[in-house]
Amino acid sequence: MAKKSQEREDEARLSYQQGTSDKVYNVYLKQDRQGWVVETEYGRRGGTLTKNFKTARPMDWSSARVVFENVVREKTGKGYV
């Protein structure tokens, strides 16, 4: 089955700096063999980043895209840019 033209990997690289806080939060929409996943990595800038999945299992592209956009919206609402 051919990939639809809108189905593509994406990423958002966000950061937050205020006072002594200097954090990064990266969000990735990735395709694996079984579908699409949303992976995050976050932590203090320059430190070891913690990796996490926001999708419990691979899913179709449109569902994963909604998860990706919700994570980005949540973080930008908390001051990440």
N, C-alpha and C positions, 0 to 999 in steps of 0.2 A: 504494500500500500504506500503510495507516494505521500510525502509530507505536505500538508497544506501550506500555502505561501505565508500565512500569518503565524504559523507555528515556528517559533525560533527561540533560541536561548536568549536570556537577558540577565542583566545584573544591575544592582544599585549599590554604590559605595557611599555610605553616609558617615558623617562624623559629628561629634558633639564636643564643644569646648566651652567651659564656663568655670571660672575660678581655677581650682587645681585639677578639675576634671578634664581629661583629654581622651575620649573614647572613639572607637570606630565600630561600625556595624555594617557588614556586607551581606547582601542578599543575592542569591543566585537562583535562577530558573533554569534547570538543566534537564536534558533528556538522557535517560538511561535505557537499557535494553527492554525494560518492562513498561515504560511510560515516562511521565514527567515528574520531577521532584523539586521542592524548594529547600535549599540549603542555606544556612546562615553561619556566619563567623563573627565573633564580637569580642571586645576586650579593650584594655588600655592600649593606646597607640605605642608601638615599639615593643609591646609584650607579646607573649604567646596568646593567640586567639583561640577561643573556645568554638568548636564546630557543633552544629545542631541541625536537625531536619525539622521543618515546619509541616511536612507532609508525613503522615504515618506510613504511607505506602505510595508507590508510583500511581499516578492517575492520568486522566486525559489532560491535554494541553490547556483547554479552557478552564478547567477546575483548578489546575496548578497556577494558572495566570491570576485567578481571583485571589488565591492564597498569597502569591507574590505581592500583588498590589495592596492587599490588606496589611501585610507586614510593613511595607514601605510607608503607607499612610499612618500606621500606628507610630512608627519611629519619627517621622517628620512632625507628627502632632506633639511629640515629646521634646521637640527642639533640635533633632538631628537634621543636618542639611547635606 
